[in-house]
Amino acid sequence: MVIATREVSRVMDEILTVREVAEYLKLSRTTVWRWCHAGKLKAFKVGRGWRIHRAEVGKIVGQNSMATHRADKEEESAIALSK
């Protein structure tokens, strides 16, 4: 019984609300809700609210940091070509 309780507790720590994701990413709750609704952020509904796995938030952060890195490299190439 203790093992099952620990497992449930661990899983619950892995699931975030829209508010928690918004605070973590420093975004509005509306933005996070729109991402969930549009499928940009993989989420599931519990009652009227959305829930997001922590790993999905990590994917969004990773995608954005890769896009930023790519944009920085493109800018560096453009500057080097213009010299």
HTML snippet that shows the backbone in 3Dmol.js (N, CA, C, O; Angstrom):
<script src="https://3Dmol.org/build/3Dmol-min.js"></script>
<div id="view" style="width:600px;height:400px;position:relative"></div>
<script>
const pdb = `
ATOM      1  N   MET A   1       0.816  -1.190   0.000  1.00  0.00           N
ATOM      2  CA  MET A   1       0.000   0.000   0.000  1.00  0.00           C
ATOM      3  C   MET A   1       0.860   1.254   0.000  1.00  0.00           C
ATOM      4  O   MET A   1       0.524   2.230  -0.670  1.00  0.00           O
ATOM      5  N   VAL A   2       1.960   1.242   0.738  1.00  0.00           N
ATOM      6  CA  VAL A   2       2.848   2.391   0.803  1.00  0.00           C
ATOM      7  C   VAL A   2       3.471   2.648  -0.565  1.00  0.00           C
ATOM      8  O   VAL A   2       3.607   3.798  -0.982  1.00  0.00           O
ATOM      9  N   ILE A   3       3.848   1.579  -1.261  1.00  0.00           N
ATOM     10  CA  ILE A   3       4.446   1.720  -2.588  1.00  0.00           C
ATOM     11  C   ILE A   3       3.451   2.373  -3.537  1.00  0.00           C
ATOM     12  O   ILE A   3       3.826   3.272  -4.290  1.00  0.00           O
ATOM     13  N   ALA A   4       2.214   1.951  -3.521  1.00  0.00           N
ATOM     14  CA  ALA A   4       1.196   2.534  -4.405  1.00  0.00           C
ATOM     15  C   ALA A   4       1.002   4.005  -4.092  1.00  0.00           C
ATOM     16  O   ALA A   4       0.857   4.813  -5.010  1.00  0.00           O
ATOM     17  N   THR A   5       0.996   4.371  -2.831  1.00  0.00           N
ATOM     18  CA  THR A   5       0.836   5.770  -2.436  1.00  0.00           C
ATOM     19  C   THR A   5       2.009   6.605  -2.933  1.00  0.00           C
ATOM     20  O   THR A   5       1.816   7.716  -3.426  1.00  0.00           O
ATOM     21  N   ARG A   6       3.203   6.087  -2.808  1.00  0.00           N
ATOM     22  CA  ARG A   6       4.393   6.803  -3.307  1.00  0.00           C
ATOM     23  C   ARG A   6       4.328   6.983  -4.817  1.00  0.00           C
ATOM     24  O   ARG A   6       4.664   8.045  -5.340  1.00  0.00           O
ATOM     25  N   GLU A   7       3.897   5.944  -5.508  1.00  0.00           N
ATOM     26  CA  GLU A   7       3.797   6.015  -6.966  1.00  0.00           C
ATOM     27  C   GLU A   7       2.779   7.067  -7.392  1.00  0.00           C
ATOM     28  O   GLU A   7       3.039   7.847  -8.308  1.00  0.00           O
ATOM     29  N   VAL A   8       1.629   7.094  -6.736  1.00  0.00           N
ATOM     30  CA  VAL A   8       0.614   8.097  -7.050  1.00  0.00           C
ATOM     31  C   VAL A   8       1.160   9.489  -6.769  1.00  0.00           C
ATOM     32  O   VAL A   8       0.950  10.410  -7.559  1.00  0.00           O
ATOM     33  N   SER A   9       1.852   9.647  -5.660  1.00  0.00           N
ATOM     34  CA  SER A   9       2.439  10.938  -5.308  1.00  0.00           C
ATOM     35  C   SER A   9       3.459  11.377  -6.362  1.00  0.00           C
ATOM     36  O   SER A   9       3.487  12.544  -6.753  1.00  0.00           O
ATOM     37  N   ARG A  10       4.289  10.451  -6.816  1.00  0.00           N
ATOM     38  CA  ARG A  10       5.299  10.765  -7.833  1.00  0.00           C
ATOM     39  C   ARG A  10       4.639  11.190  -9.139  1.00  0.00           C
ATOM     40  O   ARG A  10       5.055  12.165  -9.764  1.00  0.00           O
ATOM     41  N   VAL A  11       3.620  10.464  -9.543  1.00  0.00           N
ATOM     42  CA  VAL A  11       2.908  10.787 -10.782  1.00  0.00           C
ATOM     43  C   VAL A  11       2.244  12.150 -10.666  1.00  0.00           C
ATOM     44  O   VAL A  11       2.269  12.933 -11.615  1.00  0.00           O
ATOM     45  N   MET A  12       1.654  12.439  -9.519  1.00  0.00           N
ATOM     46  CA  MET A  12       0.982  13.731  -9.331  1.00  0.00           C
ATOM     47  C   MET A  12       1.979  14.888  -9.397  1.00  0.00           C
ATOM     48  O   MET A  12       1.633  15.977  -9.855  1.00  0.00           O
ATOM     49  N   ASP A  13       3.215  14.659  -8.942  1.00  0.00           N
ATOM     50  CA  ASP A  13       4.243  15.688  -9.034  1.00  0.00           C
ATOM     51  C   ASP A  13       4.644  15.945 -10.481  1.00  0.00           C
ATOM     52  O   ASP A  13       5.158  17.013 -10.812  1.00  0.00           O
ATOM     53  N   GLU A  14       4.408  14.967 -11.328  1.00  0.00           N
ATOM     54  CA  GLU A  14       4.764  15.085 -12.737  1.00  0.00           C
ATOM     55  C   GLU A  14       3.683  15.798 -13.547  1.00  0.00           C
ATOM     56  O   GLU A  14       3.923  16.164 -14.697  1.00  0.00           O
ATOM     57  N   ILE A  15       2.513  16.000 -12.974  1.00  0.00           N
ATOM     58  CA  ILE A  15       1.399  16.611 -13.688  1.00  0.00           C
ATOM     59  C   ILE A  15       1.199  18.032 -13.181  1.00  0.00           C
ATOM     60  O   ILE A  15       1.087  18.266 -11.978  1.00  0.00           O
ATOM     61  N   LEU A  16       1.157  18.971 -14.111  1.00  0.00           N
ATOM     62  CA  LEU A  16       1.047  20.394 -13.776  1.00  0.00           C
ATOM     63  C   LEU A  16      -0.269  20.983 -14.262  1.00  0.00           C
ATOM     64  O   LEU A  16      -0.866  20.494 -15.222  1.00  0.00           O
ATOM     65  N   THR A  17      -0.706  22.023 -13.598  1.00  0.00           N
ATOM     66  CA  THR A  17      -1.887  22.763 -14.039  1.00  0.00           C
ATOM     67  C   THR A  17      -1.454  23.856 -15.006  1.00  0.00           C
ATOM     68  O   THR A  17      -0.265  24.140 -15.147  1.00  0.00           O
ATOM     69  N   VAL A  18      -2.430  24.465 -15.668  1.00  0.00           N
ATOM     70  CA  VAL A  18      -2.140  25.586 -16.568  1.00  0.00           C
ATOM     71  C   VAL A  18      -1.452  26.701 -15.788  1.00  0.00           C
ATOM     72  O   VAL A  18      -0.493  27.302 -16.271  1.00  0.00           O
ATOM     73  N   ARG A  19      -1.939  26.974 -14.593  1.00  0.00           N
ATOM     74  CA  ARG A  19      -1.340  28.035 -13.764  1.00  0.00           C
ATOM     75  C   ARG A  19       0.130  27.733 -13.454  1.00  0.00           C
ATOM     76  O   ARG A  19       0.980  28.618 -13.552  1.00  0.00           O
ATOM     77  N   GLU A  20       0.427  26.492 -13.082  1.00  0.00           N
ATOM     78  CA  GLU A  20       1.809  26.126 -12.759  1.00  0.00           C
ATOM     79  C   GLU A  20       2.722  26.261 -13.971  1.00  0.00           C
ATOM     80  O   GLU A  20       3.848  26.744 -13.849  1.00  0.00           O
ATOM     81  N   VAL A  21       2.247  25.841 -15.135  1.00  0.00           N
ATOM     82  CA  VAL A  21       3.042  25.954 -16.361  1.00  0.00           C
ATOM     83  C   VAL A  21       3.253  27.427 -16.710  1.00  0.00           C
ATOM     84  O   VAL A  21       4.356  27.830 -17.079  1.00  0.00           O
ATOM     85  N   ALA A  22       2.202  28.218 -16.591  1.00  0.00           N
ATOM     86  CA  ALA A  22       2.301  29.651 -16.899  1.00  0.00           C
ATOM     87  C   ALA A  22       3.322  30.335 -15.987  1.00  0.00           C
ATOM     88  O   ALA A  22       4.130  31.143 -16.447  1.00  0.00           O
ATOM     89  N   GLU A  23       3.281  30.012 -14.713  1.00  0.00           N
ATOM     90  CA  GLU A  23       4.245  30.601 -13.777  1.00  0.00           C
ATOM     91  C   GLU A  23       5.667  30.159 -14.103  1.00  0.00           C
ATOM     92  O   GLU A  23       6.591  30.972 -14.073  1.00  0.00           O
ATOM     93  N   TYR A  24       5.847  28.898 -14.410  1.00  0.00           N
ATOM     94  CA  TYR A  24       7.174  28.370 -14.720  1.00  0.00           C
ATOM     95  C   TYR A  24       7.752  29.021 -15.979  1.00  0.00           C
ATOM     96  O   TYR A  24       8.924  29.396 -16.008  1.00  0.00           O
ATOM     97  N   LEU A  25       6.918  29.152 -17.018  1.00  0.00           N
ATOM     98  CA  LEU A  25       7.385  29.706 -18.295  1.00  0.00           C
ATOM     99  C   LEU A  25       7.281  31.223 -18.361  1.00  0.00           C
ATOM    100  O   LEU A  25       7.694  31.836 -19.346  1.00  0.00           O
ATOM    101  N   LYS A  26       6.729  31.828 -17.312  1.00  0.00           N
ATOM    102  CA  LYS A  26       6.524  33.278 -17.250  1.00  0.00           C
ATOM    103  C   LYS A  26       5.662  33.758 -18.419  1.00  0.00           C
ATOM    104  O   LYS A  26       5.982  34.728 -19.107  1.00  0.00           O
ATOM    105  N   LEU A  27       4.554  33.036 -18.610  1.00  0.00           N
ATOM    106  CA  LEU A  27       3.567  33.347 -19.636  1.00  0.00           C
ATOM    107  C   LEU A  27       2.222  33.578 -18.965  1.00  0.00           C
ATOM    108  O   LEU A  27       2.052  33.287 -17.781  1.00  0.00           O
ATOM    109  N   SER A  28       1.282  34.096 -19.716  1.00  0.00           N
ATOM    110  CA  SER A  28      -0.067  34.214 -19.174  1.00  0.00           C
ATOM    111  C   SER A  28      -0.737  32.845 -19.197  1.00  0.00           C
ATOM    112  O   SER A  28      -0.383  31.974 -19.992  1.00  0.00           O
ATOM    113  N   ARG A  29      -1.705  32.677 -18.313  1.00  0.00           N
ATOM    114  CA  ARG A  29      -2.470  31.423 -18.309  1.00  0.00           C
ATOM    115  C   ARG A  29      -3.224  31.266 -19.628  1.00  0.00           C
ATOM    116  O   ARG A  29      -3.408  30.151 -20.118  1.00  0.00           O
ATOM    117  N   THR A  30      -3.657  32.386 -20.195  1.00  0.00           N
ATOM    118  CA  THR A  30      -4.384  32.335 -21.470  1.00  0.00           C
ATOM    119  C   THR A  30      -3.510  31.741 -22.568  1.00  0.00           C
ATOM    120  O   THR A  30      -3.984  30.936 -23.370  1.00  0.00           O
ATOM    121  N   THR A  31      -2.249  32.128 -22.611  1.00  0.00           N
ATOM    122  CA  THR A  31      -1.327  31.591 -23.626  1.00  0.00           C
ATOM    123  C   THR A  31      -1.175  30.083 -23.465  1.00  0.00           C
ATOM    124  O   THR A  31      -1.242  29.339 -24.444  1.00  0.00           O
ATOM    125  N   VAL A  32      -0.971  29.637 -22.240  1.00  0.00           N
ATOM    126  CA  VAL A  32      -0.815  28.202 -21.992  1.00  0.00           C
ATOM    127  C   VAL A  32      -2.104  27.473 -22.354  1.00  0.00           C
ATOM    128  O   VAL A  32      -2.058  26.406 -22.966  1.00  0.00           O
ATOM    129  N   TRP A  33      -3.247  28.030 -21.986  1.00  0.00           N
ATOM    130  CA  TRP A  33      -4.537  27.423 -22.322  1.00  0.00           C
ATOM    131  C   TRP A  33      -4.690  27.310 -23.841  1.00  0.00           C
ATOM    132  O   TRP A  33      -5.134  26.279 -24.344  1.00  0.00           O
ATOM    133  N   ARG A  34      -4.324  28.363 -24.568  1.00  0.00           N
ATOM    134  CA  ARG A  34      -4.419  28.329 -26.040  1.00  0.00           C
ATOM    135  C   ARG A  34      -3.510  27.260 -26.624  1.00  0.00           C
ATOM    136  O   ARG A  34      -3.902  26.558 -27.555  1.00  0.00           O
ATOM    137  N   TRP A  35      -2.304  27.128 -26.093  1.00  0.00           N
ATOM    138  CA  TRP A  35      -1.379  26.100 -26.566  1.00  0.00           C
ATOM    139  C   TRP A  35      -1.974  24.719 -26.344  1.00  0.00           C
ATOM    140  O   TRP A  35      -1.867  23.849 -27.209  1.00  0.00           O
ATOM    141  N   CYS A  36      -2.602  24.510 -25.186  1.00  0.00           N
ATOM    142  CA  CYS A  36      -3.240  23.220 -24.890  1.00  0.00           C
ATOM    143  C   CYS A  36      -4.381  22.965 -25.869  1.00  0.00           C
ATOM    144  O   CYS A  36      -4.491  21.889 -26.456  1.00  0.00           O
ATOM    145  N   HIS A  37      -5.208  23.962 -26.028  1.00  0.00           N
ATOM    146  CA  HIS A  37      -6.377  23.834 -26.898  1.00  0.00           C
ATOM    147  C   HIS A  37      -5.972  23.587 -28.355  1.00  0.00           C
ATOM    148  O   HIS A  37      -6.619  22.811 -29.059  1.00  0.00           O
ATOM    149  N   ALA A  38      -4.904  24.246 -28.802  1.00  0.00           N
ATOM    150  CA  ALA A  38      -4.449  24.123 -30.194  1.00  0.00           C
ATOM    151  C   ALA A  38      -3.589  22.875 -30.422  1.00  0.00           C
ATOM    152  O   ALA A  38      -3.318  22.512 -31.567  1.00  0.00           O
ATOM    153  N   GLY A  39      -3.164  22.223 -29.350  1.00  0.00           N
ATOM    154  CA  GLY A  39      -2.328  21.037 -29.501  1.00  0.00           C
ATOM    155  C   GLY A  39      -0.844  21.335 -29.559  1.00  0.00           C
ATOM    156  O   GLY A  39      -0.040  20.423 -29.753  1.00  0.00           O
ATOM    157  N   LYS A  40      -0.460  22.601 -29.394  1.00  0.00           N
ATOM    158  CA  LYS A  40       0.966  22.950 -29.387  1.00  0.00           C
ATOM    159  C   LYS A  40       1.644  22.379 -28.146  1.00  0.00           C
ATOM    160  O   LYS A  40       2.814  21.999 -28.186  1.00  0.00           O
ATOM    161  N   LEU A  41       0.904  22.321 -27.053  1.00  0.00           N
ATOM    162  CA  LEU A  41       1.375  21.731 -25.818  1.00  0.00           C
ATOM    163  C   LEU A  41       0.478  20.534 -25.530  1.00  0.00           C
ATOM    164  O   LEU A  41      -0.721  20.690 -25.299  1.00  0.00           O
ATOM    165  N   LYS A  42       1.060  19.341 -25.543  1.00  0.00           N
ATOM    166  CA  LYS A  42       0.276  18.133 -25.333  1.00  0.00           C
ATOM    167  C   LYS A  42      -0.255  18.128 -23.904  1.00  0.00           C
ATOM    168  O   LYS A  42       0.510  18.180 -22.941  1.00  0.00           O
ATOM    169  N   ALA A  43      -1.580  18.064 -23.786  1.00  0.00           N
ATOM    170  CA  ALA A  43      -2.231  18.135 -22.482  1.00  0.00           C
ATOM    171  C   ALA A  43      -3.496  17.291 -22.499  1.00  0.00           C
ATOM    172  O   ALA A  43      -3.934  16.824 -23.550  1.00  0.00           O
ATOM    173  N   PHE A  44      -4.068  17.105 -21.333  1.00  0.00           N
ATOM    174  CA  PHE A  44      -5.328  16.373 -21.242  1.00  0.00           C
ATOM    175  C   PHE A  44      -6.247  17.111 -20.272  1.00  0.00           C
ATOM    176  O   PHE A  44      -5.800  17.860 -19.403  1.00  0.00           O
ATOM    177  N   LYS A  45      -7.536  16.873 -20.451  1.00  0.00           N
ATOM    178  CA  LYS A  45      -8.518  17.566 -19.627  1.00  0.00           C
ATOM    179  C   LYS A  45      -8.900  16.723 -18.424  1.00  0.00           C
ATOM    180  O   LYS A  45      -9.046  15.503 -18.512  1.00  0.00           O
ATOM    181  N   VAL A  46      -9.054  17.398 -17.311  1.00  0.00           N
ATOM    182  CA  VAL A  46      -9.601  16.818 -16.097  1.00  0.00           C
ATOM    183  C   VAL A  46     -10.730  17.757 -15.698  1.00  0.00           C
ATOM    184  O   VAL A  46     -10.492  18.874 -15.238  1.00  0.00           O
ATOM    185  N   GLY A  47     -11.949  17.293 -15.879  1.00  0.00           N
ATOM    186  CA  GLY A  47     -13.088  18.185 -15.658  1.00  0.00           C
ATOM    187  C   GLY A  47     -13.038  19.317 -16.664  1.00  0.00           C
ATOM    188  O   GLY A  47     -13.005  19.086 -17.872  1.00  0.00           O
ATOM    189  N   ARG A  48     -13.031  20.525 -16.168  1.00  0.00           N
ATOM    190  CA  ARG A  48     -12.979  21.692 -17.047  1.00  0.00           C
ATOM    191  C   ARG A  48     -11.565  22.216 -17.271  1.00  0.00           C
ATOM    192  O   ARG A  48     -11.351  23.094 -18.106  1.00  0.00           O
ATOM    193  N   GLY A  49     -10.607  21.683 -16.531  1.00  0.00           N
ATOM    194  CA  GLY A  49      -9.243  22.201 -16.602  1.00  0.00           C
ATOM    195  C   GLY A  49      -8.297  21.302 -17.371  1.00  0.00           C
ATOM    196  O   GLY A  49      -8.553  20.112 -17.558  1.00  0.00           O
ATOM    197  N   TRP A  50      -7.207  21.890 -17.811  1.00  0.00           N
ATOM    198  CA  TRP A  50      -6.166  21.161 -18.522  1.00  0.00           C
ATOM    199  C   TRP A  50      -5.086  20.735 -17.541  1.00  0.00           C
ATOM    200  O   TRP A  50      -4.823  21.418 -16.551  1.00  0.00           O
ATOM    201  N   ARG A  51      -4.468  19.604 -17.827  1.00  0.00           N
ATOM    202  CA  ARG A  51      -3.316  19.121 -17.076  1.00  0.00           C
ATOM    203  C   ARG A  51      -2.218  18.788 -18.073  1.00  0.00           C
ATOM    204  O   ARG A  51      -2.478  18.281 -19.164  1.00  0.00           O
ATOM    205  N   ILE A  52      -0.987  19.084 -17.677  1.00  0.00           N
ATOM    206  CA  ILE A  52       0.158  18.930 -18.569  1.00  0.00           C
ATOM    207  C   ILE A  52       1.236  18.123 -17.847  1.00  0.00           C
ATOM    208  O   ILE A  52       1.563  18.404 -16.694  1.00  0.00           O
ATOM    209  N   HIS A  53       1.779  17.129 -18.526  1.00  0.00           N
ATOM    210  CA  HIS A  53       2.902  16.382 -17.967  1.00  0.00           C
ATOM    211  C   HIS A  53       4.145  17.267 -17.985  1.00  0.00           C
ATOM    212  O   HIS A  53       4.389  17.998 -18.945  1.00  0.00           O
ATOM    213  N   ARG A  54       4.915  17.191 -16.923  1.00  0.00           N
ATOM    214  CA  ARG A  54       6.134  18.001 -16.796  1.00  0.00           C
ATOM    215  C   ARG A  54       7.065  17.795 -17.997  1.00  0.00           C
ATOM    216  O   ARG A  54       7.712  18.742 -18.444  1.00  0.00           O
ATOM    217  N   ALA A  55       7.137  16.579 -18.516  1.00  0.00           N
ATOM    218  CA  ALA A  55       8.009  16.283 -19.664  1.00  0.00           C
ATOM    219  C   ALA A  55       7.594  17.077 -20.899  1.00  0.00           C
ATOM    220  O   ALA A  55       8.446  17.458 -21.702  1.00  0.00           O
ATOM    221  N   GLU A  56       6.291  17.330 -21.062  1.00  0.00           N
ATOM    222  CA  GLU A  56       5.816  18.101 -22.214  1.00  0.00           C
ATOM    223  C   GLU A  56       6.282  19.552 -22.121  1.00  0.00           C
ATOM    224  O   GLU A  56       6.595  20.178 -23.134  1.00  0.00           O
ATOM    225  N   VAL A  57       6.326  20.078 -20.907  1.00  0.00           N
ATOM    226  CA  VAL A  57       6.829  21.446 -20.711  1.00  0.00           C
ATOM    227  C   VAL A  57       8.311  21.483 -21.076  1.00  0.00           C
ATOM    228  O   VAL A  57       8.781  22.432 -21.702  1.00  0.00           O
ATOM    229  N   GLY A  58       9.034  20.450 -20.683  1.00  0.00           N
ATOM    230  CA  GLY A  58      10.451  20.363 -21.033  1.00  0.00           C
ATOM    231  C   GLY A  58      10.670  20.331 -22.535  1.00  0.00           C
ATOM    232  O   GLY A  58      11.639  20.903 -23.035  1.00  0.00           O
ATOM    233  N   LYS A  59       9.778  19.667 -23.258  1.00  0.00           N
ATOM    234  CA  LYS A  59       9.888  19.612 -24.712  1.00  0.00           C
ATOM    235  C   LYS A  59       9.712  20.997 -25.319  1.00  0.00           C
ATOM    236  O   LYS A  59      10.452  21.381 -26.225  1.00  0.00           O
ATOM    237  N   ILE A  60       8.727  21.748 -24.819  1.00  0.00           N
ATOM    238  CA  ILE A  60       8.492  23.113 -25.320  1.00  0.00           C
ATOM    239  C   ILE A  60       9.712  23.980 -25.069  1.00  0.00           C
ATOM    240  O   ILE A  60      10.143  24.724 -25.950  1.00  0.00           O
ATOM    241  N   VAL A  61      10.270  23.885 -23.869  1.00  0.00           N
ATOM    242  CA  VAL A  61      11.459  24.672 -23.531  1.00  0.00           C
ATOM    243  C   VAL A  61      12.614  24.279 -24.451  1.00  0.00           C
ATOM    244  O   VAL A  61      13.333  25.145 -24.950  1.00  0.00           O
ATOM    245  N   GLY A  62      12.793  22.983 -24.675  1.00  0.00           N
ATOM    246  CA  GLY A  62      13.864  22.507 -25.551  1.00  0.00           C
ATOM    247  C   GLY A  62      13.687  22.954 -26.984  1.00  0.00           C
ATOM    248  O   GLY A  62      14.658  23.337 -27.636  1.00  0.00           O
ATOM    249  N   GLN A  63      12.464  22.912 -27.488  1.00  0.00           N
ATOM    250  CA  GLN A  63      12.193  23.359 -28.856  1.00  0.00           C
ATOM    251  C   GLN A  63      12.496  24.838 -29.005  1.00  0.00           C
ATOM    252  O   GLN A  63      13.098  25.254 -29.996  1.00  0.00           O
ATOM    253  N   ASN A  64      12.085  25.632 -28.034  1.00  0.00           N
ATOM    254  CA  ASN A  64      12.301  27.072 -28.110  1.00  0.00           C
ATOM    255  C   ASN A  64      13.772  27.425 -28.000  1.00  0.00           C
ATOM    256  O   ASN A  64      14.237  28.335 -28.687  1.00  0.00           O
ATOM    257  N   SER A  65      14.518  26.724 -27.147  1.00  0.00           N
ATOM    258  CA  SER A  65      15.933  27.028 -27.019  1.00  0.00           C
ATOM    259  C   SER A  65      16.681  26.604 -28.277  1.00  0.00           C
ATOM    260  O   SER A  65      17.643  27.262 -28.673  1.00  0.00           O
ATOM    261  N   MET A  66      16.247  25.501 -28.919  1.00  0.00           N
ATOM    262  CA  MET A  66      16.869  25.085 -30.174  1.00  0.00           C
ATOM    263  C   MET A  66      16.571  26.100 -31.274  1.00  0.00           C
ATOM    264  O   MET A  66      17.446  26.416 -32.080  1.00  0.00           O
ATOM    265  N   ALA A  67      15.342  26.611 -31.312  1.00  0.00           N
ATOM    266  CA  ALA A  67      14.977  27.608 -32.323  1.00  0.00           C
ATOM    267  C   ALA A  67      15.770  28.889 -32.117  1.00  0.00           C
ATOM    268  O   ALA A  67      16.204  29.515 -33.084  1.00  0.00           O
ATOM    269  N   THR A  68      15.960  29.280 -30.863  1.00  0.00           N
ATOM    270  CA  THR A  68      16.748  30.480 -30.560  1.00  0.00           C
ATOM    271  C   THR A  68      18.187  30.274 -30.986  1.00  0.00           C
ATOM    272  O   THR A  68      18.795  31.168 -31.575  1.00  0.00           O
ATOM    273  N   HIS A  69      18.739  29.098 -30.694  1.00  0.00           N
ATOM    274  CA  HIS A  69      20.113  28.781 -31.077  1.00  0.00           C
ATOM    275  C   HIS A  69      20.257  28.828 -32.603  1.00  0.00           C
ATOM    276  O   HIS A  69      21.227  29.377 -33.126  1.00  0.00           O
ATOM    277  N   ARG A  70      19.278  28.247 -33.309  1.00  0.00           N
ATOM    278  CA  ARG A  70      19.303  28.230 -34.766  1.00  0.00           C
ATOM    279  C   ARG A  70      19.247  29.660 -35.317  1.00  0.00           C
ATOM    280  O   ARG A  70      19.972  29.993 -36.255  1.00  0.00           O
ATOM    281  N   ALA A  71      18.395  30.498 -34.739  1.00  0.00           N
ATOM    282  CA  ALA A  71      18.269  31.885 -35.186  1.00  0.00           C
ATOM    283  C   ALA A  71      19.573  32.646 -34.937  1.00  0.00           C
ATOM    284  O   ALA A  71      19.987  33.458 -35.764  1.00  0.00           O
ATOM    285  N   ASP A  72      20.219  32.383 -33.795  1.00  0.00           N
ATOM    286  CA  ASP A  72      21.494  33.029 -33.499  1.00  0.00           C
ATOM    287  C   ASP A  72      22.546  32.636 -34.534  1.00  0.00           C
ATOM    288  O   ASP A  72      23.302  33.488 -35.001  1.00  0.00           O
ATOM    289  N   LYS A  73      22.600  31.354 -34.894  1.00  0.00           N
ATOM    290  CA  LYS A  73      23.569  30.880 -35.884  1.00  0.00           C
ATOM    291  C   LYS A  73      23.308  31.512 -37.255  1.00  0.00           C
ATOM    292  O   LYS A  73      24.246  31.895 -37.954  1.00  0.00           O
ATOM    293  N   GLU A  74      22.026  31.619 -37.635  1.00  0.00           N
ATOM    294  CA  GLU A  74      21.683  32.239 -38.915  1.00  0.00           C
ATOM    295  C   GLU A  74      22.087  33.715 -38.927  1.00  0.00           C
ATOM    296  O   GLU A  74      22.573  34.224 -39.937  1.00  0.00           O
ATOM    297  N   GLU A  75      21.881  34.388 -37.804  1.00  0.00           N
ATOM    298  CA  GLU A  75      22.266  35.794 -37.715  1.00  0.00           C
ATOM    299  C   GLU A  75      23.775  35.941 -37.820  1.00  0.00           C
ATOM    300  O   GLU A  75      24.265  36.847 -38.494  1.00  0.00           O
ATOM    301  N   GLU A  76      24.520  35.054 -37.155  1.00  0.00           N
ATOM    302  CA  GLU A  76      25.984  35.100 -37.231  1.00  0.00           C
ATOM    303  C   GLU A  76      26.437  34.862 -38.671  1.00  0.00           C
ATOM    304  O   GLU A  76      27.376  35.517 -39.123  1.00  0.00           O
ATOM    305  N   SER A  77      25.802  33.949 -39.402  1.00  0.00           N
ATOM    306  CA  SER A  77      26.159  33.674 -40.793  1.00  0.00           C
ATOM    307  C   SER A  77      25.886  34.892 -41.663  1.00  0.00           C
ATOM    308  O   SER A  77      26.691  35.242 -42.525  1.00  0.00           O
ATOM    309  N   ALA A  78      24.747  35.534 -41.431  1.00  0.00           N
ATOM    310  CA  ALA A  78      24.394  36.713 -42.222  1.00  0.00           C
ATOM    311  C   ALA A  78      25.380  37.841 -41.978  1.00  0.00           C
ATOM    312  O   ALA A  78      25.744  38.559 -42.910  1.00  0.00           O
ATOM    313  N   ILE A  79      25.815  38.005 -40.745  1.00  0.00           N
ATOM    314  CA  ILE A  79      26.791  39.055 -40.422  1.00  0.00           C
ATOM    315  C   ILE A  79      28.132  38.732 -41.061  1.00  0.00           C
ATOM    316  O   ILE A  79      28.789  39.625 -41.597  1.00  0.00           O
ATOM    317  N   ALA A  80      28.551  37.466 -41.015  1.00  0.00           N
ATOM    318  CA  ALA A  80      29.823  37.064 -41.606  1.00  0.00           C
ATOM    319  C   ALA A  80      29.813  37.249 -43.112  1.00  0.00           C
ATOM    320  O   ALA A  80      30.829  37.644 -43.684  1.00  0.00           O
ATOM    321  N   LEU A  81      28.689  36.973 -43.773  1.00  0.00           N
ATOM    322  CA  LEU A  81      28.588  37.125 -45.215  1.00  0.00           C
ATOM    323  C   LEU A  81      28.592  38.602 -45.627  1.00  0.00           C
ATOM    324  O   LEU A  81      29.047  38.940 -46.720  1.00  0.00           O
ATOM    325  N   SER A  82      28.095  39.464 -44.767  1.00  0.00           N
ATOM    326  CA  SER A  82      28.018  40.879 -45.124  1.00  0.00           C
ATOM    327  C   SER A  82      29.355  41.592 -44.960  1.00  0.00           C
ATOM    328  O   SER A  82      29.503  42.732 -45.400  1.00  0.00           O
ATOM    329  N   LYS A  83      30.331  40.937 -44.331  1.00  0.00           N
ATOM    330  CA  LYS A  83      31.646  41.583 -44.113  1.00  0.00           C
ATOM    331  C   LYS A  83      32.532  41.437 -45.303  1.00  0.00           C
ATOM    332  O   LYS A  83      33.665  41.917 -45.291  1.00  0.00           O
TER     333      LYS A  83
END
`;
const viewer = $3Dmol.createViewer("view");
viewer.addModel(pdb, "pdb");
viewer.setStyle({}, {cartoon: {color: "spectrum"}});
viewer.zoomTo();
viewer.render();
</script>
